[in-house]
Amino acid sequence: MLQVSRIDLTEAKTLIDAATERSNEIGVPMCIAVVDESGYLVAFDRMDDAKITSVSIAIDKAFTAAGARNTTAFYGGVSQPGGLAWGINQTNDGHFNVIAGGIPIIVDGRVIGGIGLSGGTSVQDDDVAAYAVEHANIAGSASPASSEGAR
């Protein structure tokens, strides 16, 4: 029997709450996007005073993390000139994002969604995304090391 596992709205809101908590701790308002395993938006929040330019960036980071089954930080490293994935950021109508801050949501070894953060530096975005995944208490969830990515 085929079983489709995807993040649901309740879990997405839990991730947004955890990301908001961490964003408030570091004092950086952010845009927070959560997508399902196919990269389609499940929930989105733009914190008060978050940059309007961060809306599409957060969504694209979440899309990339879920769809490519890896962190955006990983793709940032391998997409540099001469790298194994040079030019990958030009794919998917330009929605493939290689800036840190996108992390796949993995449960029992299967990607069920992704989260993308934008509004701070790439290090801050990545920190908040990792915090959200680690603290959202989604059954069995684990994030790959955001600076190295899943292999």
N, CA and C of each residue as an Amber inpcrd file, in Angstrom:
protein
   453
   0.8390000  -1.1780000   0.0000000   0.0000000   0.0000000   0.0000000
   0.8820000   1.2380000   0.0000000   0.5990000   2.1640000  -0.8860000
   1.3530000   3.4070000  -0.9880000   0.9450000   4.3480000   0.1330000
   1.9380000   4.8380000   0.8520000   1.6580000   5.7860000   1.9310000
   2.3780000   7.0920000   1.6170000   1.6160000   8.1690000   1.4980000
   2.1870000   9.4730000   1.2310000   2.3130000  10.2040000   2.5570000
   3.5170000  10.6100000   2.8650000   3.7480000  11.3690000   4.0940000
   4.0970000  12.7900000   3.7060000   3.3430000  13.7150000   4.2750000
   3.6460000  15.1200000   4.0350000   3.3420000  15.9080000   5.2890000
   3.9610000  17.0300000   5.3760000   3.7380000  17.8960000   6.5220000
   2.3200000  18.4340000   6.4610000   1.6790000  18.5400000   7.6090000
   0.3200000  19.0830000   7.6190000   0.3280000  20.5040000   8.1810000
  -0.8090000  21.1510000   8.1520000  -0.9130000  22.5420000   8.5640000
  -0.5570000  22.7330000  10.0390000  -0.9650000  21.8130000  10.8840000
  -0.6450000  21.9170000  12.3100000   0.8630000  21.8750000  12.5210000
   1.5280000  20.9290000  11.8570000   2.9890000  20.8300000  11.9710000
   3.6680000  22.0670000  11.3940000   3.1540000  22.5700000  10.2850000
   3.7230000  23.7730000   9.6750000   3.6310000  24.9580000  10.6310000
   2.4920000  25.0940000  11.2910000   2.3230000  26.1890000  12.2530000
   3.2630000  26.0230000  13.4470000   3.5100000  24.7810000  13.8490000
   4.4500000  24.5200000  14.9360000   5.8620000  24.9510000  14.5310000
   6.2400000  24.6640000  13.2970000   7.5430000  25.1000000  12.7850000
   7.6330000  26.6240000  12.7520000   6.5710000  27.2660000  12.3090000
   6.5470000  28.7310000  12.2610000   6.6690000  29.3090000  13.6680000
   5.9780000  28.7170000  14.6240000   6.0730000  29.1850000  16.0100000
   7.4990000  29.0670000  16.5400000   8.1440000  27.9420000  16.2710000
   9.5220000  27.7440000  16.7380000  10.4710000  28.7310000  16.0520000
  10.2870000  28.9480000  14.7580000  11.1290000  29.9060000  14.0320000
  10.9140000  31.3260000  14.5550000   9.6680000  31.6630000  14.8340000
   9.3540000  32.9880000  15.3750000  10.0250000  33.1890000  16.7310000
   9.9780000  32.1530000  17.5550000  10.6270000  32.2150000  18.8680000
  12.1130000  32.5370000  18.7260000  12.7950000  31.8030000  17.8570000
  14.2410000  32.0140000  17.6660000  14.5130000  33.3710000  17.0260000
  13.6980000  33.7720000  16.0680000  13.8710000  35.0850000  15.4260000
  13.7700000  36.1990000  16.4530000  12.8080000  36.0720000  17.3590000
  12.6600000  37.0680000  18.4230000  13.8650000  37.0640000  19.3560000
  14.4090000  35.8730000  19.6450000  15.5880000  35.7690000  20.5120000
  16.7800000  36.5220000  19.9390000  16.9640000  36.4330000  18.6150000
  18.1190000  37.0940000  17.9990000  17.7890000  38.5060000  17.5120000
  16.5210000  38.8950000  17.6290000  16.1250000  40.2530000  17.2890000
  16.0780000  40.5600000  15.8050000  15.7870000  39.5470000  14.9990000
  15.7260000  39.7340000  13.5450000  14.3680000  39.2520000  13.0380000
  13.5050000  40.1640000  12.5740000  12.2200000  39.7360000  12.0180000
  12.4290000  39.0230000  10.6800000  11.7120000  37.9350000  10.4830000
  11.9290000  37.1090000   9.2960000  10.6330000  36.7050000   8.6150000
  10.8000000  36.2920000   7.3810000   9.7440000  35.6310000   6.6210000
   9.9950000  34.1350000   6.7620000   8.9180000  33.3830000   7.0200000
   9.0310000  31.9610000   7.3080000   8.0820000  31.2020000   6.3860000
   8.6240000  30.2940000   5.5970000   7.8110000  29.5000000   4.6790000
   7.9650000  28.0250000   4.9950000   6.8560000  27.3050000   4.9570000
   6.8670000  25.8460000   5.1310000   6.1360000  25.2510000   3.9380000
   6.7830000  24.2900000   3.2920000   6.2150000  23.6420000   2.1150000
   6.0680000  22.1490000   2.3630000   5.2640000  21.4970000   1.5120000
   5.1290000  20.0460000   1.6040000   6.2750000  19.3740000   0.8440000
   6.2230000  18.0520000   0.7400000   7.3180000  17.3050000   0.1160000
   7.5140000  17.6350000  -1.3580000   6.5120000  18.2150000  -1.9880000
   6.6090000  18.5950000  -3.4000000   7.0410000  20.0440000  -3.5890000
   7.2240000  20.7580000  -2.4860000   7.6510000  22.1460000  -2.5690000
   6.5200000  23.1480000  -2.6350000   5.2800000  22.6790000  -2.4270000
   4.1350000  23.5910000  -2.4550000   3.8890000  24.1760000  -1.0640000
   3.5840000  25.4490000  -1.0380000   3.4150000  26.1830000   0.2070000
   2.2750000  25.6250000   1.0480000   2.5680000  25.3680000   2.3190000
   1.5740000  24.9150000   3.2870000   1.2200000  26.0780000   4.2170000
   2.2420000  26.8130000   4.6650000   2.0080000  27.9440000   5.5670000
   3.1290000  28.9620000   5.3940000   2.7910000  30.2200000   5.6490000
   3.7500000  31.3120000   5.5130000   3.4380000  32.3710000   6.5540000
   4.5000000  32.9890000   7.0900000   4.3150000  34.0980000   8.0190000
   5.3930000  35.1410000   7.7650000   4.9660000  36.3770000   7.6740000
   5.9130000  37.4870000   7.5890000   5.8020000  38.2400000   8.9030000
   6.8450000  38.1430000   9.7100000   6.8510000  38.8150000  11.0020000
   6.7850000  40.3290000  10.7880000   6.2510000  41.0440000  11.7650000
   6.2210000  42.5010000  11.6880000   7.6300000  43.0190000  11.4290000
   7.7370000  43.9430000  10.5010000   9.0050000  44.5950000  10.1200000
   9.9570000  43.7080000   9.3260000   9.5480000  42.4920000   8.9460000
  10.4000000  41.6610000   8.0860000  10.4370000  42.2850000   6.6980000
  11.5480000  42.1120000   6.0250000  11.7510000  42.7030000   4.7000000
  10.7710000  42.1170000   3.6810000  10.1570000  42.9900000   2.8980000
   9.2440000  42.5380000   1.8500000   9.9890000  41.7210000   0.7890000
  11.2490000  42.0350000   0.5740000  12.0410000  41.2940000  -0.4140000
  12.3400000  39.8700000   0.0450000  12.1190000  39.5850000   1.3270000
  12.3970000  38.2530000   1.8630000  11.2550000  37.2670000   1.6590000
  10.0940000  37.7520000   1.2310000   8.9400000  36.8670000   1.0510000
   9.2550000  35.7570000   0.0530000   9.6080000  36.1220000  -1.1660000
   9.8550000  35.1060000  -2.2000000  11.1240000  34.3150000  -1.9210000
  12.0960000  34.9360000  -1.2740000  13.3330000  34.2210000  -0.9550000
  13.0550000  33.0830000   0.0240000  12.2710000  33.3400000   1.0670000
  11.9390000  32.2940000   2.0400000  11.1920000  31.1460000   1.3730000
  10.2320000  31.4810000   0.5170000   9.4610000  30.4480000  -0.1770000
  10.3660000  29.6220000  -1.0770000  11.2780000  30.2760000  -1.7940000
  12.1970000  29.5530000  -2.6820000  13.1730000  28.6760000  -1.9060000
  13.6090000  29.1410000  -0.7370000  14.4940000  28.3040000   0.0850000
  13.7710000  27.0400000   0.5430000  12.5270000  27.1780000   0.9780000
  11.7500000  26.0120000   1.4090000  11.5170000  25.0600000   0.2360000
  11.1670000  25.6140000  -0.9260000  10.9630000  24.8200000  -2.1440000
  12.2170000  24.0120000  -2.4800000  13.3620000  24.6700000  -2.4420000
  14.6200000  24.0070000  -2.7780000  14.9420000  22.8940000  -1.7910000
  14.7900000  23.1790000  -0.4990000  15.1120000  22.1850000   0.5270000
  14.2610000  20.9280000   0.3740000  12.9630000  21.1130000   0.1440000
  12.0750000  19.9540000  -0.0060000  12.2940000  19.2550000  -1.3350000
  12.3040000  20.0220000  -2.3970000  12.3930000  19.4330000  -3.7350000
  13.7260000  18.7730000  -4.0290000  14.8100000  19.3740000  -3.5740000
  16.1470000  18.8350000  -3.8290000  16.6100000  17.9010000  -2.7180000
  15.7970000  17.8190000  -1.6500000  16.0700000  16.8930000  -0.5480000
  17.4060000  17.1770000   0.1380000  17.7260000  18.4800000   0.2590000
  18.9780000  18.8690000   0.8800000  18.8840000  20.3100000   1.3420000
  19.8560000  20.7450000   2.1180000  19.8510000  22.1270000   2.5860000
  20.2830000  23.0770000   1.4870000  19.8080000  24.2970000   1.5810000
  20.2530000  25.3050000   0.6230000  21.7180000  25.6530000   0.8720000
  22.1760000  25.5330000   2.1170000  23.5880000  25.7750000   2.4210000
  24.4750000  24.7820000   1.6590000  24.0380000  23.5260000   1.5840000
  24.7930000  22.5270000   0.8250000  24.9190000  22.9540000  -0.6380000
  23.7990000  23.3680000  -1.2250000  23.8350000  23.7800000  -2.6310000
  24.6150000  25.0770000  -2.8340000  24.6460000  25.9200000  -1.8070000
  25.4720000  27.1200000  -1.8900000  26.9370000  26.7640000  -2.0640000
  27.3600000  25.7020000  -1.4140000  28.7500000  25.2710000  -1.5120000
  29.0980000  24.6140000  -2.8300000  28.2170000  23.7810000  -3.3380000
  28.5490000  23.0320000  -4.5600000  28.1540000  23.7610000  -5.8450000
  27.5440000  24.9410000  -5.7060000  27.1130000  25.6630000  -6.9090000
  28.0400000  26.8240000  -7.2730000  29.1780000  26.8890000  -6.6300000
  30.1510000  27.9370000  -6.9530000  30.8170000  27.6340000  -8.3000000
  31.3850000  28.6330000  -8.9590000  32.0510000  28.3860000 -10.2430000
  33.0180000  27.2000000 -10.1550000  32.8630000  26.2800000 -11.0760000
  33.6820000  25.0810000 -11.1040000  33.1530000  23.9640000 -10.2280000
  32.1270000  24.2290000  -9.4370000  31.5640000  23.2210000  -8.5470000
  30.7070000  22.2150000  -9.2880000  30.4000000  21.1130000  -8.6170000
  29.6180000  20.0360000  -9.2160000  28.2300000  20.4700000  -9.6560000
  27.6640000  21.4840000  -8.9970000  26.3080000  21.9340000  -9.3240000
  26.3060000  23.3840000  -9.8330000  27.4000000  23.8050000 -10.4380000
  27.4970000  25.1660000 -10.9760000  26.3000000  25.4500000 -11.8940000
  25.5940000  26.5280000 -11.6140000  24.4560000  26.9400000 -12.4310000
  23.1140000  26.3950000 -11.9900000  23.0900000  25.5610000 -10.9630000
  21.8260000  24.9530000 -10.5500000  20.8100000  26.0020000 -10.0990000
  21.2920000  27.1410000  -9.6180000  20.3890000  28.1970000  -9.1650000
  19.6170000  28.8390000 -10.3200000  19.9600000  28.5070000 -11.5330000
  19.2330000  29.0170000 -12.7010000  18.1080000  28.0730000 -13.1360000
  17.9590000  26.9670000 -12.4430000  16.9340000  25.9880000 -12.8080000
  15.6070000  26.3090000 -12.1370000  14.5890000  25.5640000 -12.4980000
  13.2640000  25.6930000 -11.8920000  12.7410000  27.1230000 -11.9840000
  12.8940000  27.7030000 -13.1650000  12.4490000  29.0840000 -13.4090000
  13.0440000  30.0660000 -12.4160000  14.2740000  29.7950000 -11.9600000
  14.9630000  30.6830000 -11.0390000  14.5520000  30.5210000  -9.5880000
  13.7450000  29.5210000  -9.2760000  13.2860000  29.3300000  -7.8990000
  14.2220000  28.4670000  -7.0560000  15.2360000  27.8930000  -7.6710000
  16.1950000  27.0710000  -6.9290000  17.1300000  28.0250000  -6.2000000
  17.0900000  28.0090000  -4.8690000  17.8390000  28.9690000  -4.0690000
  19.0350000  28.3040000  -3.4090000  20.1970000  28.9470000  -3.4860000
  21.4250000  28.3680000  -2.9370000  21.9760000  29.1870000  -1.7600000
  21.1230000  29.9960000  -1.1480000  21.5140000  30.7840000   0.0140000
  21.0710000  30.0320000   1.2730000  21.9500000  29.9280000   2.2460000
  21.6300000  29.2060000   3.4880000  20.3400000  29.7260000   4.1080000
  19.5740000  28.8030000   4.7100000  18.3190000  29.1550000   5.3620000
  17.1690000  28.2640000   4.9540000  17.4250000  27.2560000   4.1180000
  16.4170000  26.2830000   3.7280000  16.8310000  24.8970000   4.1690000
  15.9380000  24.1960000   4.8720000  16.2560000  22.8740000   5.4080000
  15.0870000  21.9210000   5.1480000  15.3800000  20.7180000   4.6490000
  14.2980000  19.7450000   4.4790000  13.8180000  19.2270000   5.8340000
  12.5390000  18.8800000   5.8990000  11.9650000  18.2670000   7.0950000
  11.9510000  16.7630000   6.8310000  12.6800000  16.0210000   7.6340000
  12.8570000  14.5890000   7.4070000  12.2670000  13.8070000   8.5730000
  11.3750000  12.8730000   8.2650000  10.7850000  11.9970000   9.2680000
  10.9790000  10.5610000   8.7960000  11.5640000   9.7410000   9.6550000
  11.8340000   8.3410000   9.3270000  12.5650000   8.1930000   8.0000000
  13.5330000   9.0670000   7.7700000  14.3460000   9.0060000   6.5660000
  13.6860000   9.5230000   5.3120000  12.5070000  10.0760000   5.4240000
  11.7490000  10.5440000   4.2580000  11.4730000  12.0430000   4.3860000
  11.7000000  12.7750000   3.3080000  11.4290000  14.2100000   3.3040000
   9.9190000  14.4200000   3.2140000   9.3640000  15.1010000   4.2260000
   7.9270000  15.3780000   4.2390000   7.6280000  16.8500000   3.9850000
   8.6780000  17.6590000   3.8610000   8.4900000  19.0900000   3.6210000
   9.8040000  19.8230000   3.7230000   9.7010000  21.1430000   3.7540000
  10.8800000  21.9780000   3.8980000  10.5130000  23.2880000   4.5600000
  11.5010000  23.9220000   5.1600000  11.3030000  25.2360000   5.7690000
  12.3360000  26.1850000   5.1840000  11.9140000  27.4110000   4.9440000
  12.8160000  28.4370000   4.4280000  12.6610000  29.7110000   5.2240000
  13.7870000  30.3080000   5.5880000  13.8060000  31.5460000   6.3570000
  14.5760000  32.6030000   5.5920000  14.0940000  33.8420000   5.6680000
  14.8160000  34.9520000   5.0630000  14.5000000  36.2200000   5.8380000
  15.5020000  37.0490000   5.9790000  15.3230000  38.3130000   6.6720000
  16.5880000  38.7750000   7.3560000  17.4450000  37.8330000   7.6970000
  18.7080000  38.1670000   8.3320000  19.8570000  37.8650000   7.3930000
  21.0250000  37.6610000   7.9550000  22.1490000  37.1840000   7.1570000
  21.8920000  35.7130000   6.8430000  22.6570000  35.1450000   5.9380000
  22.4610000  33.7270000   5.6330000  22.7470000  32.8610000   6.8600000
  23.6900000  33.2660000   7.6840000  23.9920000  32.5220000   8.9110000
  22.8030000  32.5840000   9.8720000  22.1950000  33.7650000  10.0250000
  21.0240000  33.9040000  10.8930000  19.8440000  33.1100000  10.3550000
  19.6100000  33.1890000   9.0490000  18.5070000  32.4440000   8.4370000
  18.6730000  30.9470000   8.6740000  19.8870000  30.4490000   8.4810000
  20.1700000  29.0300000   8.6650000  19.9940000  28.6170000  10.1220000
  20.4510000  29.4600000  11.0370000  20.3090000  29.1950000  12.4610000
  18.8380000  29.0720000  12.8520000  18.0130000  29.9900000  12.3800000
  16.5950000  29.9760000  12.7340000  15.8920000  28.7750000  12.1140000
  16.2290000  28.4390000  10.8800000  15.6330000  27.2670000  10.2370000
  15.9820000  25.9950000  11.0010000  17.2540000  25.8410000  11.3570000
  17.6900000  24.6500000  12.0940000  17.0240000  24.5890000  13.4620000
  16.9180000  25.7190000  14.1230000  16.2590000  25.7760000  15.4320000
  14.8100000  25.3110000  15.3070000  14.1130000  25.8060000  14.3040000
  12.7070000  25.4470000  14.1160000  12.5420000  23.9450000  13.9290000
  13.3710000  23.3560000  13.0760000  13.2700000  21.9150000  12.8210000
  13.5920000  21.1230000  14.0830000  14.5990000  21.5500000  14.8190000
  15.0090000  20.8320000  16.0190000  14.0150000  20.9710000  17.1690000
  13.2830000  22.0910000  17.2270000  12.4250000  22.3590000  18.3720000
  10.9270000  22.2380000  18.1010000  10.5410000  21.9080000  16.8930000
   9.1140000  21.8340000  16.5630000   8.4540000  20.5620000  17.0670000
   9.2430000  19.5780000  17.4620000   8.7140000  18.3210000  17.9940000
   7.8090000  17.5840000  17.0140000   8.2120000  17.5520000  15.7540000
   7.5030000  16.7620000  14.7620000   8.0340000  15.3400000  14.8930000
   7.1590000  14.3880000  15.0710000   7.5420000  13.0030000  15.3650000
   8.6010000  12.4880000  14.4030000   9.7520000  12.1550000  14.9540000
  10.8140000  11.5530000  14.1650000  11.6020000  12.5110000  13.3080000
  11.3380000  13.8190000  13.4170000  12.0270000  14.7470000  12.5230000
  13.4710000  14.9470000  12.9380000  14.2750000  15.1620000  11.9360000
  15.6830000  15.4770000  12.1430000  16.1450000  16.2970000  10.9660000
  16.9830000  17.2660000  11.2200000  17.5050000  18.0680000  10.1150000
  18.9350000  17.6570000   9.8430000  19.3390000  17.6800000   8.5700000
  20.7370000  17.4320000   8.2790000  21.5460000  18.6120000   8.7920000
  22.8160000  18.4090000   9.0090000  23.6720000  19.5180000   9.4540000
  23.5910000  20.6290000   8.4180000  23.0910000  21.7790000   8.8160000
  22.7910000  22.8260000   7.8630000  24.0130000  23.3350000   7.1360000
  25.1830000  23.2910000   7.7440000  26.3570000  23.8040000   7.0650000
  26.9640000  22.7840000   6.0960000  26.6530000  21.5090000   6.2860000
  27.2170000  20.4760000   5.4330000  26.1900000  19.8510000   4.5140000
  24.9490000  19.7830000   4.9430000  23.8980000  19.1980000   4.1290000
  23.8960000  17.6830000   4.1820000  22.8160000  17.1250000   3.7170000
  22.7000000  15.6630000   3.6410000  23.4240000  15.1890000   2.4050000
  23.9200000  14.0270000   2.4320000  24.6590000  13.5060000   1.2740000
  23.8690000  12.4070000   0.6140000
